[in-house]
Amino acid sequence: MQKLAKTILALLLGTSCSYAQDHQFHPPWNTPPESAVNFTIPGIDNIPDLYGEIENPQLVIFFAGNQFMVIDDLIKTFKKEHPQYERIFVETLPPGILAKQIQGGSLTIGNLKITHTPDIYTAGQRRITEMADYFDQTIAYATNKLTLMVPKGNPKNIKSLKDLKRKDVRVSMPNPAWEGVGEQIKTAYRKVGGEELVHTIMEDKVADKSTYLTKIHHRESPLRILEGQADVAPVWHSEAFFQKMINHPVESITIPDNENITAKYMAGKLKKSKNKQAASDFMAYLQSDSAKNIYKKYGFQVD
């Protein structure tokens, strides 16, 4: 009986260790705010793209999700320079989802419904231009380029975008229906291999499931690489830069400038902003040396 009990205990401990191992790379990859209780459970109760004070915020910012890594430093420094703003709420979901949230007035994640109107929305230049009627001020503040994220050691020997068409290469690819970066990556494919390469990666390989289309690439693509579900992921340079910064076992393969594309990030101050002075102060802050240095720290390019 004692031997059986030990066997059951060993199995339980093994299951527990296996579970912890399964979630060792899971976000949040930021520092959670201080609280009386921290009940973040990787893979179960974990909302990494909502930050800060959701109750009566003095400033609400919707950031394009691929900028999640700058939030800790950016908000901390802004608060230090503007101590009158203590309660700030930030979302870092895909910009297309944030746009729908702005247009529809609400968003539900799990059982949580959010109805905040943002004071500021950031996204790529194209989307900000398309939504120009929503804003009374827009600015450009950073740029980025694409790179290929691969597991450490690059086991499939990925050298260029052309390698993504190989049948033995599993690709984690942003779905253009959800994320604007997907269309920009397709533009890079066209530069290298024309419509044939686009068709192979986006249709043939989707059909045989060797291309996986993400809904939230700044979370899914790194995780798929880290957990052995993908061999390569086209991502923004800053995303691979950050994963290496936090010592996750990934590498990045440079895409030459003539095959690459450049994204320009812009911020728009909403006409319907409820915290107009705070929004104006943050727009000015985004253009400051303090903010630019933070973006540079995390691999973005600034003027």
C-alpha positions, -999 to +999 in steps of 0.1 A: +000+000+000+028+023+009+046+015-024+013+023-043+010+057-024+046+066-034+039+057-070+007+079-071+026+107-054+054+105-080+029+106-108+012+136-093+045+154-089+055+145-124+022+159-137+027+191-117+062+195-131+051+188-166+024+215-163+048+240-150+072+232-178+043+236-203+038+272-193+074+283-185+074+308-214+039+321-210+032+359-205+028+383-189+063+393-200+059+427-183+060+435-145+025+433-130+014+462-109+016+459-071-016+446-055-029+430-024-034+397-043-017+386-075-037+357-090-021+353-124-022+316-134-003+309-166-025+295-193-057+299-173-062+333-156-038+355-175-046+387-194-013+401-205-026+428-229-045+448-203-025+470-179-029+493-150-060+509-135-092+500-152-114+518-126-119+556-133-087+560-153-073+594-158-058+583-192-067+555-215-043+544-243-049+517-269-014+507-281-007+485-311+001+452-295+036+448-308+046+477-285+037+458-253+074+455-243+078+493-239+048+498-216+064+493-182+091+519-188+070+542-209+041+545-184+065+546-154+085+575-169+054+594-180+040+592-144+073+604-130+072+634-153+034+639-148+027+628-112-009+642-115-018+611-135-019+581-111-045+559-128-037+549-164-053+520-183-036+506-214-045+479-239-020+463-262-042+442-285-038+439-323-045+473-339-074+459-360-091+446-329-086+479-311-100+498-341-132+476-339-134+483-302-132+520-309-158+518-336-182+495-317-177+509-282-169+478-263-147+447-261-151+414-242-123+391-232-135+360-214-161+373-189-147+409-188-165+436-208-146+469-213-164+500-225-137+527-221-132+552-248-095+556-255-079+590-253-051+579-276-049+551-302-016+540-318-012+519-349+006+518-383+004+548-406-021+532-429-047+525-402-043+559-386-048+575-420-079+554-427-094+565-393-084+601-396-120+614-389-117+600-353-087+622-344-080+658-338-042+653-337-019+627-351+019+623-348+045+598-360+070+586-333+088+554-343+095+529-370+103+492-373+114+465-398+106+428-402+129+400-391+125+362-389+123+347-354+136+311-351+144+288-322+179+291-307+203+272-329+181+276-360+175+239-364+158+242-398+187+264-411+164+292-422+183+318-442+157+339-460+120+345-467+122+320-495+129+292-470+094+296-456+079+278-486+097+246-478+073+218-469+094+209-438+092+244-423+063+253-400+054+290-402+037+311-376+021+339-397-001+368-387-036+365-403-041+396-425-078+394-416-070+403-380-036+421-381-022+447-405+013+433-402+001+403-422-004+424-453+030+440-448+046+405-445+029+395-477+044+426-494+078+413-483+070+379-498+061+395-531+095+413-532+113+380-529+092+355-547+062+372-563+026+359-560+039+323-562+056+327-528+025+344-513+002+316-526+025+288-513+028+302-478-007+317-474-028+291-492-010+258-499+008+257-465-023+269-447-042+241-463-017+214-452-014+232-418+023+239-421+014+276-419-005+286-388-024+319-389-024+338-356-049+362-342-025+379-319+009+374-333+029+393-307+019+366-282+012+336-303+043+336-326+069+338-299+051+311-279+048+288-309+086+292-315+094+287-278+072+257-274+083+239-305+052+244-325+068+265-353+101+267-370+100+303-380+079+334-375+080+367-395+078+394-367+089+429-361+126+433-352+116+447-318+097+415-309+126+392-315+149+417-298+127+416-267+125+378-265+163+377-266+164+405-240+145+384-215+167+354-223+142+333-242+159+308-265+153+324-299+174+339-326+166+364-354+175+361-391+180+395-408+158+403-438+178+425-463+165+461-467+156+454-504+133+426-493+120+442-461+094+468-454+094+497-428+064+503-406+058+539-393+040+540-359+016+569-354-006+580-325-040+597-328-057+618-301-094+610-302-119+637-307-141+618-281-113+618-255-126+622-220-092+631-206-081+658-231-053+674-211-038+640-201-040+630-238-023+661-249+004+656-223+010+620-234+012+630-271+039+655-263+057+629-242+057+604-271+078+629-290+102+636-261+138+623-257+126+602-227+101+583-248+124+579-278+152+565-256+127+539-243+117+529-278+154+526-288+161+504-257+136+479-270+148+477-306+126+503-323+140+530-346+133+567-339+142+599-357 
